[in-house]
Amino acid sequence: MIENTRRALAASKKKSKQQPRDPLIAELERVEGKLQKWLKASEKNALWFKKDPIAAMQAAGLDMEDEIMLELERITAEIARKLKRHC
């Protein structure tokens, strides 16, 4: 049984490596360390991020591609719209 679990995990890892990565996720992973450092630099930065994450990320100088930032902004706006509709 344990051997079957190991094989299943190995197959799952191999399959996930073969699937193309989402560019948005890849870009967020690329800048995560720099963003975390910026957030820890001051409470003001952290509060700004909490209030307006897109503007804060732009101010953090993460050098994200404009296309990726637009997609992120579109997604967060859609989430906010849905939350307002359900509240």
C-alpha positions as CSV (number, residue, x, y, z in Angstrom):
1,M,0.0,0.0,0.0
2,I,2.8,2.4,0.9
3,E,4.5,1.6,-2.4
4,N,1.3,2.4,-4.3
5,T,1.1,5.8,-2.5
6,R,4.7,6.6,-3.4
7,R,4.0,5.7,-7.1
8,A,0.9,7.8,-7.2
9,L,2.8,10.8,-5.7
10,A,5.6,10.4,-8.1
11,A,3.2,10.2,-11.1
12,S,1.4,13.3,-9.8
13,K,4.6,15.3,-9.5
14,K,5.7,14.2,-13.0
15,K,2.3,15.2,-14.4
16,S,2.3,18.6,-12.7
17,K,5.8,19.4,-14.1
18,Q,4.5,18.7,-17.6
19,Q,1.6,21.1,-17.4
20,P,2.3,24.6,-18.5
21,R,2.5,27.1,-15.6
22,D,0.1,30.0,-15.4
23,P,2.1,33.2,-16.2
24,L,0.3,35.1,-13.4
25,I,1.3,32.5,-10.8
26,A,4.8,32.3,-12.1
27,E,5.2,36.1,-12.0
28,L,3.8,36.3,-8.5
29,E,6.2,33.6,-7.3
30,R,9.0,35.5,-9.0
31,V,8.3,38.7,-7.0
32,E,7.1,37.2,-3.8
33,G,10.4,37.7,-1.8
34,K,10.8,41.3,-2.9
35,L,7.1,42.0,-2.0
36,Q,7.5,40.4,1.4
37,K,10.6,42.4,2.1
38,W,8.8,45.6,1.1
39,L,5.8,44.7,3.3
40,K,8.0,44.1,6.3
41,A,9.9,47.3,5.8
42,S,7.1,49.4,7.4
43,E,3.6,49.1,8.8
44,K,2.6,51.8,6.3
45,N,3.5,49.5,3.4
46,A,1.5,46.6,4.9
47,L,-1.6,48.8,5.5
48,W,-1.4,50.2,2.0
49,F,-1.2,46.6,0.6
50,K,-4.2,45.6,2.7
51,K,-6.2,48.6,1.5
52,D,-5.1,48.6,-2.2
53,P,-2.9,45.7,-3.1
54,I,-2.5,46.7,-6.8
55,A,-1.3,50.2,-6.0
56,A,1.0,49.0,-3.3
57,M,2.5,46.4,-5.5
58,Q,3.2,49.1,-8.1
59,A,4.8,51.3,-5.5
60,A,6.9,48.4,-4.3
61,G,8.8,48.5,-7.6
62,L,8.4,44.8,-8.3
63,D,9.0,45.2,-12.0
64,M,6.1,43.1,-13.0
65,E,5.0,43.0,-16.6
66,D,2.2,45.4,-17.4
67,E,0.1,42.7,-18.9
68,I,0.4,40.6,-15.7
69,M,-0.5,43.6,-13.6
70,L,-3.6,44.3,-15.7
71,E,-4.7,40.7,-15.4
72,L,-4.2,40.8,-11.6
73,E,-6.1,44.0,-11.4
74,R,-9.0,42.5,-13.4
75,I,-9.1,39.4,-11.2
76,T,-9.1,41.4,-8.0
77,A,-11.8,43.8,-9.3
78,E,-14.0,40.8,-10.3
79,I,-13.5,39.3,-6.8
80,A,-14.5,42.6,-5.2
81,R,-17.5,42.9,-7.4
82,K,-18.7,39.4,-6.5
83,L,-18.1,40.1,-2.8
84,K,-20.2,43.3,-2.9
85,R,-23.0,41.5,-4.7
86,H,-23.2,38.8,-2.0
87,C,-23.0,41.1,1.0
